[in-house]
Amino acid sequence: MTSQNDDFEVARGSGNVFRDFGHPASGVEQTKAVLAAKIVGILDDEGLTTHKAEVRTGINHADFARIRIARLDRFTIDRPLTIIERLGRRVEVTIRVEERRGGGAPVAVKV
């Protein structure tokens, strides 16, 4: 759905910006982005710097720095899951596989 204004055009996205921009691994990228956002939220809520997070988790502060600036290309999905667990949170993953209809999302993420 698209609407027009004199100054700008608004387009409704799919809920996955990576898919909207044609990234081939959009589901994986969206999953990593959602997990990274959760990590940043935990760090902010607890007032943890990247160095304090390293001391607490044993995970290099550079990984936390990359997550904070959304440089996630070096990460597989299991890395942020491990980080969240080491920050004292439980991660629950639900997977549902269904047939795609009408060009829908190949992977939908809910964390």
C-alpha positions in Angstrom: 0.0 0.0 0.0 1.4 3.4 -1.0 0.1 6.9 -0.3 1.3 10.1 -1.8 1.8 13.5 -0.2 3.2 16.6 -1.8 6.5 16.2 0.1 7.0 12.4 0.4 5.7 9.0 -0.5 4.9 6.4 2.1 5.2 2.7 1.3 4.1 -0.1 3.6 7.0 -2.5 4.3 6.9 -6.3 4.8 8.1 -6.2 8.4 11.6 -7.2 7.2 13.6 -4.3 5.9 16.3 -6.7 4.5 13.6 -8.4 2.3 12.2 -5.0 1.3 15.7 -4.1 -0.1 16.1 -7.5 -1.8 18.8 -9.1 0.4 19.0 -12.8 -0.4 19.4 -14.0 3.2 16.8 -11.5 4.6 15.4 -13.9 7.2 18.8 -14.6 8.7 19.7 -10.9 8.7 16.4 -10.0 10.3 16.9 -12.6 13.0 20.4 -11.3 13.8 19.1 -7.7 13.9 16.3 -8.7 16.3 18.7 -10.5 18.6 21.2 -7.7 18.5 18.5 -5.2 19.5 17.7 -7.4 22.5 21.4 -7.5 23.5 21.7 -3.7 23.2 18.5 -3.4 25.3 20.0 -5.6 28.0 23.3 -3.7 28.0 21.4 -0.4 28.3 19.0 -1.6 31.0 21.9 -2.8 33.1 24.3 0.1 32.3 26.9 -2.2 30.9 29.7 -0.9 28.8 31.3 -3.3 26.3 34.2 -3.9 28.7 31.9 -4.6 31.7 29.9 -7.0 29.5 33.1 -8.8 28.5 34.0 -9.2 32.2 30.6 -10.5 33.0 30.2 -12.9 30.0 33.7 -13.8 28.9 32.8 -12.6 25.4 35.2 -10.2 23.8 34.2 -6.6 24.2 34.7 -6.1 20.4 31.7 -8.4 19.8 29.6 -6.1 21.9 30.9 -3.1 20.1 30.0 -4.6 16.8 26.5 -5.4 18.0 26.1 -1.8 19.3 26.9 -0.4 15.8 24.9 -3.2 14.0 27.9 -4.7 12.3 26.5 -8.2 12.3 28.1 -9.7 9.2 30.6 -11.7 11.2 28.0 -13.3 13.4 26.1 -16.5 12.8 22.7 -16.7 14.6 24.1 -18.9 17.4 26.6 -16.2 18.5 24.0 -13.6 19.7 21.9 -16.4 21.2 25.0 -17.4 23.3 25.6 -13.8 24.3 22.0 -13.4 25.4 22.3 -16.5 27.5 25.5 -15.4 29.1 23.8 -12.1 30.0 21.6 -14.2 32.2 18.6 -14.4 29.9 16.7 -17.4 28.6 16.1 -17.6 24.9 13.1 -19.4 23.5 13.0 -20.0 19.8 9.8 -21.1 18.1 10.0 -22.5 14.6 7.0 -22.9 12.3 7.4 -24.1 8.8 4.6 -23.5 6.3 4.1 -23.1 2.6 4.7 -19.7 1.2 1.9 -18.1 -0.6 1.9 -15.0 -2.6 5.5 -14.1 -2.2 5.4 -14.0 1.5 8.4 -14.0 3.8 10.6 -17.1 3.6 11.5 -16.6 7.3 9.5 -14.7 9.9 11.2 -13.8 13.2 9.5 -13.3 16.6 11.7 -13.1 19.6 
